[in-house]
Amino acid sequence: MDAAEQSARAEFAKLQTTLADPAAYATPDGVRAAKRQAALQPLISLYDRRAQISGDLEALASDPELREMAAAERPGLEAQL
């Protein structure tokens, strides 16, 4: 995980904590927090997908029975990164 991802995840987690309180939505700061969380969600989803693909690649490479299949699937998975 790089610094940009760590920063985005930390900010997203803080926003989730803030917005867990329904009263937060009644304030201008709460509305800004909700908008920022909505803006970060696609980025967090991409980071999650990248982590999943990287994990899949590692799992395929580490299993001797799946190495052949891994060699065939690796270019497609890497292209998604």
ChimeraX attribute file (.defattr): number of C-alpha atoms within 10 A of each C-alpha:
attribute: neighborCount
match mode: 1-to-1
recipient: residues
	/A:1	7
	/A:2	6
	/A:3	8
	/A:4	9
	/A:5	13
	/A:6	11
	/A:7	11
	/A:8	16
	/A:9	17
	/A:10	12
	/A:11	15
	/A:12	21
	/A:13	13
	/A:14	14
	/A:15	20
	/A:16	14
	/A:17	10
	/A:18	17
	/A:19	17
	/A:20	11
	/A:21	10
	/A:22	9
	/A:23	10
	/A:24	16
	/A:25	16
	/A:26	9
	/A:27	10
	/A:28	10
	/A:29	12
	/A:30	18
	/A:31	14
	/A:32	14
	/A:33	20
	/A:34	18
	/A:35	12
	/A:36	14
	/A:37	19
	/A:38	13
	/A:39	12
	/A:40	16
	/A:41	14
	/A:42	11
	/A:43	15
	/A:44	16
	/A:45	11
	/A:46	12
	/A:47	17
	/A:48	12
	/A:49	14
	/A:50	16
	/A:51	14
	/A:52	13
	/A:53	17
	/A:54	15
	/A:55	12
	/A:56	15
	/A:57	18
	/A:58	13
	/A:59	14
	/A:60	19
	/A:61	17
	/A:62	12
	/A:63	11
	/A:64	11
	/A:65	10
	/A:66	12
	/A:67	15
	/A:68	13
	/A:69	12
	/A:70	20
	/A:71	13
	/A:72	10
	/A:73	13
	/A:74	19
	/A:75	11
	/A:76	10
	/A:77	15
	/A:78	12
	/A:79	7
	/A:80	10
	/A:81	13
